[in-house]
């Protein structure tokens, strides 16, 4: 017993005499003028279905990322993170966690970018579907957090459309857009010319009024080399800064960091570069990344050759804008995409044609159903168009309508669309019955007439005809307003008769309602257009010393007495409309 007590006392004494190796890492660094600033942007790319279904990815990966992220950000107020899709996780959280996340967003530690229901493809979807899915996400963010996303983040779609630049970029209020996948030859040329970052003018008609700052990454949306991956199963060397242990490597890691930063700076204009710190489904144990980035920021800034800081795309965009640099102008698309010789990503333009057709068909049906839903009067109780709206939004994902997903994932997308269609079909039937039986503006009660539809091309098989029938795109928002989107289908100069200014008389659109207020909104309807225009960043472009020709054509302001709207060629305008009661 005495021997045991002596051993215990010796162990106890030695244990508590061990010198602490704790190091308080300085992560407070901000931008330093005149020095190369390396903006570390922590992010994860979480596909809304690809090799697994949405539900499988959420349970196995996505909820782990977000559950791990919140405490990691709370541990250090200087840490930052960006996220592009988290509606489902948000609705699973307690009020306490929601309040914490709101504070992280308000402080700028957590930035919501892109803001749509998914990161949509840019080749296969119709542009109206791209707008609708973005609108759905942007209005959710506005309602929950009272903010409007500033950054487009299309890092994984397989090539990029000019429509993304002006409609889903400038016209929704984005200040910049970033992406990764451009043709390998184009990328090398742009590296040599320092033109990976440009001002992208996507519309001939709207011209400079719809320009946006656009950045293509030097390689992909991952860290700059194989030496900076910090998921728990990655092989990159960590920063080992305990001199009492083996493999002390602080200076080696700092040298690697500086070398990678200088290499990227040599192909980038201004003294600001972005490092995308993360990749697919990373940060499931967020601290494994943040611990290493804390060390890198601390020791790199002690070294002093470059400046490292936690950042976001918004901070990076503002820093670029503040340099007052003149940027190359880019027009047209980034299509087709090839990642190496003889390897063109063009098959997905036509792959899974039946699913592409299904999405397009239900998109048109959804447009009609929303209009009927408005005329009947929207109800939060079923049936409504919400399920079809969600399914269509998810189907625009760059691994959904593109056809690049696994078969069981394609089946899951189709199942969601089918379920949404069944409910929308009920709504259409009841709405048609109400319209058939109502007179003027009388509200719909319980209609007797029944409408049933035959959706199949083979009209010899139509279940409604085999039973006894005697037995058997404006839409209304939650606050009773109407969201109205009007589109001119012709480009400037496309047709001598139709490429002209068009006018729309609102009184004829709503003959049985009295309009009290019309407000023009951004394309995704999450902010008033006038406010968006005030905040818009105007970028300098190369060769812009001469005054730009006045070729920009847009519809004029609303005539408040006649309630007539103008649409210029290829212009899309979005409005919210209030009505007087009865």
Secondary structure, DSSP 8 states (H G I E B T S, - for coil): -HHHHHHHHHHHHHHHTS--------------TTS-EEEEEEB-B--SSSSS-HHHHIIIIIHHHHHHHHHHHHT-TT--EEES--HHHHHTS-HHHHHHHHHHHHHTSEEE-S-SSS-B-SSSS-HHHHHHHHHHHHHHHHHHH-----EEEE-SSSSB-HHHHHTTTGGGT-SEEEE----HHHHHHHHHHT-SEEEEE--TTTGGGGEEEEEE-SS-SS-SSTT---STT--S------TTSS---HHHHHHHHHHHHHHHHTTSSSSEEEEEE--BT--TTHHHHHHHHHHHHHHHHHH-SSEEEE--HHHHHHHHHHTT-EE-EEES-B-S-EEETTEETTGGGTSSHHHHHHHHHHHHHHHHHHHHHHHH---SSSS-SHHHHHHHHHHTBTTTTTS-S-HHHHHHHHHHHHHHHHHHHHHHHHHHHHHHH--TT--------------SS-TT--GGGGS-TTT---EE-TTS-EEEEEE----TTS-TTTSS-EEEEHHHHSTTS-EEEEEEE-TTSSSBHHHHHHH----EETT--S---S--------BTTTTEEEE-TT-EEEEEEEE---
